[in-house]
Each structure stands twice: as structure tokens, then as C-alpha cells.
Amino acid sequence: MTSEPAAALPIAFGDVEAAASRLRSERVRTELMVSRALNEAVGARVYVKPECLQRTGSFKFRGAFNRLAMMDDDARARGIVATSSGNHAQGIAEAAHHFCVPATIVMPTDAPELKKTRTRRAGADIVPYDRATDDRFAIAETIVAQSGGTFVSPYDDAGVMAGQGTVGLEIAHDLTALGTVPDAVLVPTSGGGLLSGIATVFRHLVPGAEVMPAEPEGFDDTTRSLVSGARQKNAQKTGSIADALMSEQPGLLTFAVNRTFAKPGFAVSDEAMMAAMAFAARELKLVVEPGGASALAAVLANREIFAGRTVVVVLSGGNVEPSVLAKALALELRGDLPN
């Protein structure tokens, strides 16, 4: 782990506290859950943070709202531009609707229709792109140049990172109230915004806890970057069921935090995420999307590592196409998923 003074990092604990104040009356205060079935399946004490129940169906609302709340009226009025496969899109659209300002989202053509529909429903415009061949950031830059709007990254933005960190703040406060100290916190990870926010909080409040990413196989760029000490790119841009977790590489700002405060984590298969989705529906009574289930998948697939420990699992989103959830449940029923 690289040693780096906290003052040099893009966010600090105080930034997360400030974000929590801005979000207090806007976000859903998701409570930690405990499931005897999950504890018995893993052989551990597992706490679940169900951000699938958050406003817009994912944690992304927190970072989007905090970032827009930090802007002055004139900047917001010129419009917001973002890139997203769906959850950040919905978060930005909802926050922009709250502030009565326009939003344009650059979204991949293969994004789930559910996420596109909800983004439009909140009032945002969508500009489509091909995930495999187009440069989404170049498209966004062109829109910004033409409109004068402000680009809000899905992860590589200090305001967004601090907003996502409020997830960790709530977890830490809930565990303190329970008199519990976690050994590990597993976080679904793509560009690293949620991981960096939670890691910042835990380094300040619970420095002994290991905060680790859970990523799809083939898209484990954060863990590979943490191991190597430098940002790594994924070899492919598509190919996972976890549409929300296919960023090309960690962000500059997020990796600066994560290489300091986070530990290498786990890569999980599509089948493991499907199994975790089915488990969440059956035992937790929660609807979770594939990427949102990656941390739960990592715990279920690595029980021998977590046995006897106290673990927190973040369920980061629940915006799943009904057909995908139905497939996961059907595969589980047939016994075609990992136990």
C-alpha cells in the first residue's frame, strides 16, 4: 500500500461529512440488514447495506446530488453533461430535475432499456454511443463545448466521490451503534468512486477494516492496479453481465485514494453474480442488478476466506431488467448456478 499524506488526496473525511449534510433530507437512509440464512451460508457475521433501495435504485444518486448541490446557480443553469451506462445517468437526471436544470447523458446503446427509460422519465436527454468502438468522453467533451454545460464524471470527481462516501459513513455509524467492528467491507467497483468514498471514511473511523473492491471477471482493473501500484486497463470494453461495472480503468482521483486506503479484492464470474442475485431475491427479499450483487457474489464464492469474520457487503444497485432477474431465478431453480 502506497503511503501518501491525506492532505494530498482529492477528498478527506470532512468532505464526506459535508456531503452528508447536503444529502440529509434527500437521500434514503438505508439501514444495515442481517440475514441468518446469509450468515449460515458464509459461516460469518454479514451485514448488508441495501443501496438497491436508494432513490433512483442505486447509490449513484448520492454523488450526483452532492456534486450538483456544490455548484452555483449559474453553472447549474447551463446544464449538466454526464456519461453513464444507467445508474449515474438516473442519479444525474434526478438531481438535475430537483434543481430544475437540463441534463444530457451519453449512454451506451447496450445499456438496459429500464435504465434508459427511467433516465428519460426524469427529464434528461440521452445521446447514444457504441461501447465497443466510440469514445464516450470525447462525445461528452463535444457536448460541453457546444452547450457550455458542466461535465460530471460518474466517479472521477471529488464531489461525486464525497457523496458516495456517505454510504460508508452510514455503515460506520450503524456498526458503532451495534458495538461491532468489521473485518472487511466489500464494495462493487467500476471506476472506483464508491470504493474511494467508503475507504476514506473507514480509514478515518475504522482503520483496521479492510475495504476491498468486488469486480467482474475480465474487468478487475482496480484490483490489478492496487497490486501493481499503477492504473491498469481492461483488455476489453464489453463482455460482462454487469453493465454497471465495465469502466476501462480506475479514475485518476479515485485511484489516488484507493491505492492509499483500499486493499486488492475479488473478481467474480457472471454465474456468481447471477447466483448472488437469486440469493438476494430468495433470502433477503431484495431485487439487485448483476453489478450491484458483485460484493455479495464475492463473499458467497469465497466463504473459506470470510468464515468466522465480520463482513459488510454493499448491494450498490437494483436496476435490473426483469428478464435478467427471471433468468437468474430460473437458473437457480434448475441447479445451474454455483451454490
Contacts in CASP RR format, 6 or more apart in sequence:
PFRMAT RR
TARGET T0000
AUTHOR 0000-0000-0000
METHOD contacts of the structure
MODEL  1
MTSEPAAALPIAFGDVEAAASRLRSERVRTELMVSRALNEAVGARVYVKP
ECLQRTGSFKFRGAFNRLAMMDDDARARGIVATSSGNHAQGIAEAAHHFC
VPATIVMPTDAPELKKTRTRRAGADIVPYDRATDDRFAIAETIVAQSGGT
FVSPYDDAGVMAGQGTVGLEIAHDLTALGTVPDAVLVPTSGGGLLSGIAT
VFRHLVPGAEVMPAEPEGFDDTTRSLVSGARQKNAQKTGSIADALMSEQP
GLLTFAVNRTFAKPGFAVSDEAMMAAMAFAARELKLVVEPGGASALAAVL
ANREIFAGRTVVVVLSGGNVEPSVLAKALALELRGDLPN
1 259 0 8 1.000
1 260 0 8 1.000
1 263 0 8 1.000
2 229 0 8 1.000
2 259 0 8 1.000
2 260 0 8 1.000
3 260 0 8 1.000
4 256 0 8 1.000
4 259 0 8 1.000
4 260 0 8 1.000
6 12 0 8 1.000
8 256 0 8 1.000
9 200 0 8 1.000
9 256 0 8 1.000
9 257 0 8 1.000
9 260 0 8 1.000
10 158 0 8 1.000
10 161 0 8 1.000
10 253 0 8 1.000
10 256 0 8 1.000
10 257 0 8 1.000
11 158 0 8 1.000
11 159 0 8 1.000
11 161 0 8 1.000
11 162 0 8 1.000
11 196 0 8 1.000
11 197 0 8 1.000
11 200 0 8 1.000
11 253 0 8 1.000
11 257 0 8 1.000
12 200 0 8 1.000
13 200 0 8 1.000
13 201 0 8 1.000
13 204 0 8 1.000
13 205 0 8 1.000
15 158 0 8 1.000
15 159 0 8 1.000
15 161 0 8 1.000
15 162 0 8 1.000
15 200 0 8 1.000
16 162 0 8 1.000
16 163 0 8 1.000
16 165 0 8 1.000
16 166 0 8 1.000
16 168 0 8 1.000
16 169 0 8 1.000
16 197 0 8 1.000
16 200 0 8 1.000
16 201 0 8 1.000
17 169 0 8 1.000
18 162 0 8 1.000
19 62 0 8 1.000
19 63 0 8 1.000
19 66 0 8 1.000
19 159 0 8 1.000
19 162 0 8 1.000
19 163 0 8 1.000
19 165 0 8 1.000
19 166 0 8 1.000
20 163 0 8 1.000
20 166 0 8 1.000
20 169 0 8 1.000
22 65 0 8 1.000
22 66 0 8 1.000
22 69 0 8 1.000
22 70 0 8 1.000
23 62 0 8 1.000
23 65 0 8 1.000
23 66 0 8 1.000
23 163 0 8 1.000
23 166 0 8 1.000
26 55 0 8 1.000
26 61 0 8 1.000
26 65 0 8 1.000
26 98 0 8 1.000
27 54 0 8 1.000
27 55 0 8 1.000
27 61 0 8 1.000
27 62 0 8 1.000
27 65 0 8 1.000
27 166 0 8 1.000
28 53 0 8 1.000
28 54 0 8 1.000
28 55 0 8 1.000
29 170 0 8 1.000
30 49 0 8 1.000
30 50 0 8 1.000
30 51 0 8 1.000
30 53 0 8 1.000
30 54 0 8 1.000
30 170 0 8 1.000
31 50 0 8 1.000
31 174 0 8 1.000
32 47 0 8 1.000
32 48 0 8 1.000
32 49 0 8 1.000
32 171 0 8 1.000
32 174 0 8 1.000
32 175 0 8 1.000
32 178 0 8 1.000
32 312 0 8 1.000
33 47 0 8 1.000
33 48 0 8 1.000
33 49 0 8 1.000
33 50 0 8 1.000
33 284 0 8 1.000
34 45 0 8 1.000
34 46 0 8 1.000
34 47 0 8 1.000
34 48 0 8 1.000
35 46 0 8 1.000
35 48 0 8 1.000
35 283 0 8 1.000
35 284 0 8 1.000
37 283 0 8 1.000
38 46 0 8 1.000
38 48 0 8 1.000
38 279 0 8 1.000
38 283 0 8 1.000
38 284 0 8 1.000
39 45 0 8 1.000
39 46 0 8 1.000
41 279 0 8 1.000
41 300 0 8 1.000
41 303 0 8 1.000
42 299 0 8 1.000
42 300 0 8 1.000
42 303 0 8 1.000
42 306 0 8 1.000
42 307 0 8 1.000
42 311 0 8 1.000
43 303 0 8 1.000
43 306 0 8 1.000
43 307 0 8 1.000
43 308 0 8 1.000
44 299 0 8 1.000
44 303 0 8 1.000
44 306 0 8 1.000
44 307 0 8 1.000
44 308 0 8 1.000
44 309 0 8 1.000
44 310 0 8 1.000
44 311 0 8 1.000
45 180 0 8 1.000
45 308 0 8 1.000
45 309 0 8 1.000
45 310 0 8 1.000
45 311 0 8 1.000
46 299 0 8 1.000
46 306 0 8 1.000
46 311 0 8 1.000
46 312 0 8 1.000
46 313 0 8 1.000
47 171 0 8 1.000
47 174 0 8 1.000
47 175 0 8 1.000
47 180 0 8 1.000
47 182 0 8 1.000
47 310 0 8 1.000
47 311 0 8 1.000
47 312 0 8 1.000
47 313 0 8 1.000
48 284 0 8 1.000
48 296 0 8 1.000
48 312 0 8 1.000
48 313 0 8 1.000
48 315 0 8 1.000
49 167 0 8 1.000
49 168 0 8 1.000
49 170 0 8 1.000
49 171 0 8 1.000
49 312 0 8 1.000
49 313 0 8 1.000
49 314 0 8 1.000
49 315 0 8 1.000
50 284 0 8 1.000
50 286 0 8 1.000
50 315 0 8 1.000
51 57 0 8 1.000
51 58 0 8 1.000
51 59 0 8 1.000
51 167 0 8 1.000
51 314 0 8 1.000
51 315 0 8 1.000
51 316 0 8 1.000
51 317 0 8 1.000
52 58 0 8 1.000
52 286 0 8 1.000
52 287 0 8 1.000
52 288 0 8 1.000
52 289 0 8 1.000
52 292 0 8 1.000
52 315 0 8 1.000
52 316 0 8 1.000
52 317 0 8 1.000
52 318 0 8 1.000
53 286 0 8 1.000
54 61 0 8 1.000
54 62 0 8 1.000
54 317 0 8 1.000
55 61 0 8 1.000
55 91 0 8 1.000
55 94 0 8 1.000
56 87 0 8 1.000
56 90 0 8 1.000
56 91 0 8 1.000
56 93 0 8 1.000
56 94 0 8 1.000
56 118 0 8 1.000
56 122 0 8 1.000
56 319 0 8 1.000
57 87 0 8 1.000
57 90 0 8 1.000
57 317 0 8 1.000
57 318 0 8 1.000
57 319 0 8 1.000
58 87 0 8 1.000
58 90 0 8 1.000
58 91 0 8 1.000
58 244 0 8 1.000
58 292 0 8 1.000
58 316 0 8 1.000
58 317 0 8 1.000
58 318 0 8 1.000
58 319 0 8 1.000
59 87 0 8 1.000
59 164 0 8 1.000
59 167 0 8 1.000
59 194 0 8 1.000
59 314 0 8 1.000
59 316 0 8 1.000
59 317 0 8 1.000
60 84 0 8 1.000
60 87 0 8 1.000
60 88 0 8 1.000
60 90 0 8 1.000
60 91 0 8 1.000
60 154 0 8 1.000
60 164 0 8 1.000
61 90 0 8 1.000
61 91 0 8 1.000
61 94 0 8 1.000
61 95 0 8 1.000
62 163 0 8 1.000
62 164 0 8 1.000
62 165 0 8 1.000
62 166 0 8 1.000
62 167 0 8 1.000
63 91 0 8 1.000
63 159 0 8 1.000
63 160 0 8 1.000
63 161 0 8 1.000
63 162 0 8 1.000
63 163 0 8 1.000
63 164 0 8 1.000
64 82 0 8 1.000
64 88 0 8 1.000
64 91 0 8 1.000
64 92 0 8 1.000
64 94 0 8 1.000
64 95 0 8 1.000
64 152 0 8 1.000
64 160 0 8 1.000
65 91 0 8 1.000
65 94 0 8 1.000
65 95 0 8 1.000
65 98 0 8 1.000
65 163 0 8 1.000
66 159 0 8 1.000
66 160 0 8 1.000
66 162 0 8 1.000
66 163 0 8 1.000
66 166 0 8 1.000
67 95 0 8 1.000
67 152 0 8 1.000
67 157 0 8 1.000
67 159 0 8 1.000
67 160 0 8 1.000
67 163 0 8 1.000
68 76 0 8 1.000
68 80 0 8 1.000
68 92 0 8 1.000
68 95 0 8 1.000
68 96 0 8 1.000
68 98 0 8 1.000
68 99 0 8 1.000
68 101 0 8 1.000
68 152 0 8 1.000
69 95 0 8 1.000
69 99 0 8 1.000
70 159 0 8 1.000
71 150 0 8 1.000
75 149 0 8 1.000
75 150 0 8 1.000
76 99 0 8 1.000
76 101 0 8 1.000
76 150 0 8 1.000
77 101 0 8 1.000
78 147 0 8 1.000
78 148 0 8 1.000
78 149 0 8 1.000
78 150 0 8 1.000
79 96 0 8 1.000
79 101 0 8 1.000
79 102 0 8 1.000
79 103 0 8 1.000
79 104 0 8 1.000
79 147 0 8 1.000
79 148 0 8 1.000
79 149 0 8 1.000
79 150 0 8 1.000
80 92 0 8 1.000
80 95 0 8 1.000
80 96 0 8 1.000
80 101 0 8 1.000
80 102 0 8 1.000
80 103 0 8 1.000
80 104 0 8 1.000
80 149 0 8 1.000
80 150 0 8 1.000
80 152 0 8 1.000
81 103 0 8 1.000
81 104 0 8 1.000
81 105 0 8 1.000
81 106 0 8 1.000
81 140 0 8 1.000
81 143 0 8 1.000
81 144 0 8 1.000
81 147 0 8 1.000
81 149 0 8 1.000
81 150 0 8 1.000
81 151 0 8 1.000
81 152 0 8 1.000
82 88 0 8 1.000
82 89 0 8 1.000
82 92 0 8 1.000
82 103 0 8 1.000
82 104 0 8 1.000
82 105 0 8 1.000
82 106 0 8 1.000
82 140 0 8 1.000
82 151 0 8 1.000
82 152 0 8 1.000
82 153 0 8 1.000
82 154 0 8 1.000
83 105 0 8 1.000
83 106 0 8 1.000
83 107 0 8 1.000
83 136 0 8 1.000
83 137 0 8 1.000
83 139 0 8 1.000
83 140 0 8 1.000
83 153 0 8 1.000
83 154 0 8 1.000
84 90 0 8 1.000
84 92 0 8 1.000
84 105 0 8 1.000
84 106 0 8 1.000
84 107 0 8 1.000
84 154 0 8 1.000
85 107 0 8 1.000
85 108 0 8 1.000
85 111 0 8 1.000
85 115 0 8 1.000
85 131 0 8 1.000
85 243 0 8 1.000
85 244 0 8 1.000
85 246 0 8 1.000
86 105 0 8 1.000
86 107 0 8 1.000
86 111 0 8 1.000
86 112 0 8 1.000
86 115 0 8 1.000
86 116 0 8 1.000
86 119 0 8 1.000
86 243 0 8 1.000
86 244 0 8 1.000
86 319 0 8 1.000
87 115 0 8 1.000
87 244 0 8 1.000
87 316 0 8 1.000
87 317 0 8 1.000
87 319 0 8 1.000
88 154 0 8 1.000
88 155 0 8 1.000
89 105 0 8 1.000
89 107 0 8 1.000
89 111 0 8 1.000
89 115 0 8 1.000
89 119 0 8 1.000
89 124 0 8 1.000
89 126 0 8 1.000
90 115 0 8 1.000
90 118 0 8 1.000
90 119 0 8 1.000
90 122 0 8 1.000
90 319 0 8 1.000
91 122 0 8 1.000
92 103 0 8 1.000
92 105 0 8 1.000
92 124 0 8 1.000
92 152 0 8 1.000
93 103 0 8 1.000
93 105 0 8 1.000
93 118 0 8 1.000
93 119 0 8 1.000
93 120 0 8 1.000
93 122 0 8 1.000
93 123 0 8 1.000
93 124 0 8 1.000
94 122 0 8 1.000
96 102 0 8 1.000
96 103 0 8 1.000
96 122 0 8 1.000
96 123 0 8 1.000
96 124 0 8 1.000
97 103 0 8 1.000
97 122 0 8 1.000
97 123 0 8 1.000
102 124 0 8 1.000
102 125 0 8 1.000
103 123 0 8 1.000
103 124 0 8 1.000
103 125 0 8 1.000
104 124 0 8 1.000
104 125 0 8 1.000
104 126 0 8 1.000
104 127 0 8 1.000
104 143 0 8 1.000
104 147 0 8 1.000
105 119 0 8 1.000
105 124 0 8 1.000
105 125 0 8 1.000
105 126 0 8 1.000
105 127 0 8 1.000
106 126 0 8 1.000
106 127 0 8 1.000
106 128 0 8 1.000
106 129 0 8 1.000
106 136 0 8 1.000
106 139 0 8 1.000
106 140 0 8 1.000
106 143 0 8 1.000
107 115 0 8 1.000
107 116 0 8 1.000
107 119 0 8 1.000
107 126 0 8 1.000
107 127 0 8 1.000
107 128 0 8 1.000
107 129 0 8 1.000
108 128 0 8 1.000
108 129 0 8 1.000
108 130 0 8 1.000
108 131 0 8 1.000
108 136 0 8 1.000
108 243 0 8 1.000
109 128 0 8 1.000
109 129 0 8 1.000
109 130 0 8 1.000
109 131 0 8 1.000
110 131 0 8 1.000
110 238 0 8 1.000
110 243 0 8 1.000
111 243 0 8 1.000
112 243 0 8 1.000
112 319 0 8 1.000
112 320 0 8 1.000
112 321 0 8 1.000
112 324 0 8 1.000
113 321 0 8 1.000
114 319 0 8 1.000
114 320 0 8 1.000
114 321 0 8 1.000
114 322 0 8 1.000
115 319 0 8 1.000
116 126 0 8 1.000
118 319 0 8 1.000
119 126 0 8 1.000
120 126 0 8 1.000
127 139 0 8 1.000
127 143 0 8 1.000
129 136 0 8 1.000
129 139 0 8 1.000
131 237 0 8 1.000
131 238 0 8 1.000
131 246 0 8 1.000
132 237 0 8 1.000
132 238 0 8 1.000
140 151 0 8 1.000
141 151 0 8 1.000
143 149 0 8 1.000
144 150 0 8 1.000
144 151 0 8 1.000
152 160 0 8 1.000
153 160 0 8 1.000
154 160 0 8 1.000
154 190 0 8 1.000
154 191 0 8 1.000
154 247 0 8 1.000
155 161 0 8 1.000
155 190 0 8 1.000
155 191 0 8 1.000
155 192 0 8 1.000
155 193 0 8 1.000
155 194 0 8 1.000
155 196 0 8 1.000
155 247 0 8 1.000
155 251 0 8 1.000
155 254 0 8 1.000
156 191 0 8 1.000
156 193 0 8 1.000
156 251 0 8 1.000
156 252 0 8 1.000
156 253 0 8 1.000
156 254 0 8 1.000
157 253 0 8 1.000
158 253 0 8 1.000
160 193 0 8 1.000
161 193 0 8 1.000
161 196 0 8 1.000
161 197 0 8 1.000
161 200 0 8 1.000
161 253 0 8 1.000
161 254 0 8 1.000
161 257 0 8 1.000
162 197 0 8 1.000
163 197 0 8 1.000
164 193 0 8 1.000
164 194 0 8 1.000
164 196 0 8 1.000
164 197 0 8 1.000
164 198 0 8 1.000
165 194 0 8 1.000
165 196 0 8 1.000
165 197 0 8 1.000
165 198 0 8 1.000
165 200 0 8 1.000
165 201 0 8 1.000
167 194 0 8 1.000
167 197 0 8 1.000
167 198 0 8 1.000
167 314 0 8 1.000
168 185 0 8 1.000
168 197 0 8 1.000
168 198 0 8 1.000
168 201 0 8 1.000
168 202 0 8 1.000
169 201 0 8 1.000
171 185 0 8 1.000
171 198 0 8 1.000
171 201 0 8 1.000
171 312 0 8 1.000
171 314 0 8 1.000
172 201 0 8 1.000
172 202 0 8 1.000
172 205 0 8 1.000
172 206 0 8 1.000
175 181 0 8 1.000
175 182 0 8 1.000
175 206 0 8 1.000
175 312 0 8 1.000
176 205 0 8 1.000
180 310 0 8 1.000
181 206 0 8 1.000
181 208 0 8 1.000
181 209 0 8 1.000
181 310 0 8 1.000
182 206 0 8 1.000
182 209 0 8 1.000
182 310 0 8 1.000
182 311 0 8 1.000
182 312 0 8 1.000
183 209 0 8 1.000
183 210 0 8 1.000
183 309 0 8 1.000
183 310 0 8 1.000
183 311 0 8 1.000
184 209 0 8 1.000
184 210 0 8 1.000
184 211 0 8 1.000
184 212 0 8 1.000
184 306 0 8 1.000
184 309 0 8 1.000
184 310 0 8 1.000
184 311 0 8 1.000
184 312 0 8 1.000
185 198 0 8 1.000
185 202 0 8 1.000
185 209 0 8 1.000
185 210 0 8 1.000
185 211 0 8 1.000
185 212 0 8 1.000
185 311 0 8 1.000
185 312 0 8 1.000
185 314 0 8 1.000
186 212 0 8 1.000
186 213 0 8 1.000
186 214 0 8 1.000
186 265 0 8 1.000
186 266 0 8 1.000
186 295 0 8 1.000
186 296 0 8 1.000
186 298 0 8 1.000
186 299 0 8 1.000
186 311 0 8 1.000
186 312 0 8 1.000
186 313 0 8 1.000
186 314 0 8 1.000
187 194 0 8 1.000
187 195 0 8 1.000
187 198 0 8 1.000
187 211 0 8 1.000
187 212 0 8 1.000
187 213 0 8 1.000
187 214 0 8 1.000
187 295 0 8 1.000
187 314 0 8 1.000
187 316 0 8 1.000
188 194 0 8 1.000
188 213 0 8 1.000
188 214 0 8 1.000
188 215 0 8 1.000
188 244 0 8 1.000
188 245 0 8 1.000
188 291 0 8 1.000
188 292 0 8 1.000
188 293 0 8 1.000
188 294 0 8 1.000
188 295 0 8 1.000
188 314 0 8 1.000
188 315 0 8 1.000
188 316 0 8 1.000
188 317 0 8 1.000
189 195 0 8 1.000
189 213 0 8 1.000
189 214 0 8 1.000
189 215 0 8 1.000
189 222 0 8 1.000
189 245 0 8 1.000
189 294 0 8 1.000
190 215 0 8 1.000
190 219 0 8 1.000
190 244 0 8 1.000
190 245 0 8 1.000
190 246 0 8 1.000
190 247 0 8 1.000
191 222 0 8 1.000
191 247 0 8 1.000
191 249 0 8 1.000
191 250 0 8 1.000
191 251 0 8 1.000
191 254 0 8 1.000
192 213 0 8 1.000
192 222 0 8 1.000
192 247 0 8 1.000
192 250 0 8 1.000
192 251 0 8 1.000
192 254 0 8 1.000
192 255 0 8 1.000
192 258 0 8 1.000
193 254 0 8 1.000
194 314 0 8 1.000
194 316 0 8 1.000
195 211 0 8 1.000
195 213 0 8 1.000
195 222 0 8 1.000
195 254 0 8 1.000
195 258 0 8 1.000
195 262 0 8 1.000
196 253 0 8 1.000
196 254 0 8 1.000
196 257 0 8 1.000
196 258 0 8 1.000
196 261 0 8 1.000
196 262 0 8 1.000
197 257 0 8 1.000
198 211 0 8 1.000
198 314 0 8 1.000
199 211 0 8 1.000
199 257 0 8 1.000
199 258 0 8 1.000
199 261 0 8 1.000
199 262 0 8 1.000
200 257 0 8 1.000
200 261 0 8 1.000
202 208 0 8 1.000
202 209 0 8 1.000
202 211 0 8 1.000
202 261 0 8 1.000
203 211 0 8 1.000
203 260 0 8 1.000
203 261 0 8 1.000
210 263 0 8 1.000
211 261 0 8 1.000
211 262 0 8 1.000
211 263 0 8 1.000
212 262 0 8 1.000
212 263 0 8 1.000
212 264 0 8 1.000
212 265 0 8 1.000
212 266 0 8 1.000
213 220 0 8 1.000
213 222 0 8 1.000
213 223 0 8 1.000
213 226 0 8 1.000
213 258 0 8 1.000
213 262 0 8 1.000
213 264 0 8 1.000
213 265 0 8 1.000
213 266 0 8 1.000
214 265 0 8 1.000
214 266 0 8 1.000
214 268 0 8 1.000
214 294 0 8 1.000
214 295 0 8 1.000
214 297 0 8 1.000
214 298 0 8 1.000
215 221 0 8 1.000
215 222 0 8 1.000
215 223 0 8 1.000
215 245 0 8 1.000
215 265 0 8 1.000
215 266 0 8 1.000
215 267 0 8 1.000
215 268 0 8 1.000
215 294 0 8 1.000
216 240 0 8 1.000
216 241 0 8 1.000
216 242 0 8 1.000
216 245 0 8 1.000
216 246 0 8 1.000
216 267 0 8 1.000
216 268 0 8 1.000
216 269 0 8 1.000
216 270 0 8 1.000
216 273 0 8 1.000
216 291 0 8 1.000
216 294 0 8 1.000
217 240 0 8 1.000
217 267 0 8 1.000
217 268 0 8 1.000
217 269 0 8 1.000
217 270 0 8 1.000
218 234 0 8 1.000
218 235 0 8 1.000
218 236 0 8 1.000
218 240 0 8 1.000
218 267 0 8 1.000
219 234 0 8 1.000
219 236 0 8 1.000
219 240 0 8 1.000
219 242 0 8 1.000
219 245 0 8 1.000
219 246 0 8 1.000
219 247 0 8 1.000
219 267 0 8 1.000
220 265 0 8 1.000
220 266 0 8 1.000
220 267 0 8 1.000
221 231 0 8 1.000
221 232 0 8 1.000
221 233 0 8 1.000
221 234 0 8 1.000
221 247 0 8 1.000
221 248 0 8 1.000
221 249 0 8 1.000
221 250 0 8 1.000
222 250 0 8 1.000
222 255 0 8 1.000
222 258 0 8 1.000
222 262 0 8 1.000
222 265 0 8 1.000
223 264 0 8 1.000
223 265 0 8 1.000
223 266 0 8 1.000
223 267 0 8 1.000
224 232 0 8 1.000
225 231 0 8 1.000
225 232 0 8 1.000
225 249 0 8 1.000
225 250 0 8 1.000
225 255 0 8 1.000
225 258 0 8 1.000
225 259 0 8 1.000
226 258 0 8 1.000
226 259 0 8 1.000
226 262 0 8 1.000
226 263 0 8 1.000
226 264 0 8 1.000
226 265 0 8 1.000
227 264 0 8 1.000
229 259 0 8 1.000
231 249 0 8 1.000
231 250 0 8 1.000
231 251 0 8 1.000
231 252 0 8 1.000
231 255 0 8 1.000
232 249 0 8 1.000
232 250 0 8 1.000
233 248 0 8 1.000
233 249 0 8 1.000
234 246 0 8 1.000
234 247 0 8 1.000
234 248 0 8 1.000
234 249 0 8 1.000
237 246 0 8 1.000
237 248 0 8 1.000
238 246 0 8 1.000
239 246 0 8 1.000
240 246 0 8 1.000
240 270 0 8 1.000
240 290 0 8 1.000
241 270 0 8 1.000
241 273 0 8 1.000
241 274 0 8 1.000
241 290 0 8 1.000
241 291 0 8 1.000
241 324 0 8 1.000
242 270 0 8 1.000
242 273 0 8 1.000
242 289 0 8 1.000
242 290 0 8 1.000
242 291 0 8 1.000
242 292 0 8 1.000
242 294 0 8 1.000
243 289 0 8 1.000
243 290 0 8 1.000
243 291 0 8 1.000
244 289 0 8 1.000
244 290 0 8 1.000
244 291 0 8 1.000
244 292 0 8 1.000
244 316 0 8 1.000
244 317 0 8 1.000
245 291 0 8 1.000
245 292 0 8 1.000
245 294 0 8 1.000
250 258 0 8 1.000
265 298 0 8 1.000
266 298 0 8 1.000
266 301 0 8 1.000
266 302 0 8 1.000
268 276 0 8 1.000
268 294 0 8 1.000
268 297 0 8 1.000
268 298 0 8 1.000
268 301 0 8 1.000
269 297 0 8 1.000
269 301 0 8 1.000
270 290 0 8 1.000
271 337 0 8 1.000
271 338 0 8 1.000
272 297 0 8 1.000
272 298 0 8 1.000
272 300 0 8 1.000
272 301 0 8 1.000
272 338 0 8 1.000
273 290 0 8 1.000
273 291 0 8 1.000
273 292 0 8 1.000
273 293 0 8 1.000
273 294 0 8 1.000
273 297 0 8 1.000
274 290 0 8 1.000
274 327 0 8 1.000
274 328 0 8 1.000
274 331 0 8 1.000
274 332 0 8 1.000
274 337 0 8 1.000
275 297 0 8 1.000
275 300 0 8 1.000
275 328 0 8 1.000
275 332 0 8 1.000
275 337 0 8 1.000
275 338 0 8 1.000
275 339 0 8 1.000
276 288 0 8 1.000
276 293 0 8 1.000
276 294 0 8 1.000
276 296 0 8 1.000
276 297 0 8 1.000
276 300 0 8 1.000
277 288 0 8 1.000
277 289 0 8 1.000
277 290 0 8 1.000
277 293 0 8 1.000
277 320 0 8 1.000
277 324 0 8 1.000
277 325 0 8 1.000
277 328 0 8 1.000
278 328 0 8 1.000
278 329 0 8 1.000
278 331 0 8 1.000
278 332 0 8 1.000
278 337 0 8 1.000
279 296 0 8 1.000
279 300 0 8 1.000
279 332 0 8 1.000
280 286 0 8 1.000
280 287 0 8 1.000
280 288 0 8 1.000
280 293 0 8 1.000
280 296 0 8 1.000
280 315 0 8 1.000
281 287 0 8 1.000
281 288 0 8 1.000
281 325 0 8 1.000
281 328 0 8 1.000
281 329 0 8 1.000
282 329 0 8 1.000
282 332 0 8 1.000
286 315 0 8 1.000
286 318 0 8 1.000
287 318 0 8 1.000
287 320 0 8 1.000
287 325 0 8 1.000
288 296 0 8 1.000
288 315 0 8 1.000
288 317 0 8 1.000
288 318 0 8 1.000
288 320 0 8 1.000
289 317 0 8 1.000
289 318 0 8 1.000
289 319 0 8 1.000
289 320 0 8 1.000
289 324 0 8 1.000
290 320 0 8 1.000
290 324 0 8 1.000
291 316 0 8 1.000
291 317 0 8 1.000
292 315 0 8 1.000
292 316 0 8 1.000
292 317 0 8 1.000
292 318 0 8 1.000
293 315 0 8 1.000
294 316 0 8 1.000
295 313 0 8 1.000
295 314 0 8 1.000
295 315 0 8 1.000
295 316 0 8 1.000
296 313 0 8 1.000
296 315 0 8 1.000
299 306 0 8 1.000
299 311 0 8 1.000
299 313 0 8 1.000
300 338 0 8 1.000
301 338 0 8 1.000
328 337 0 8 1.000
331 337 0 8 1.000
END
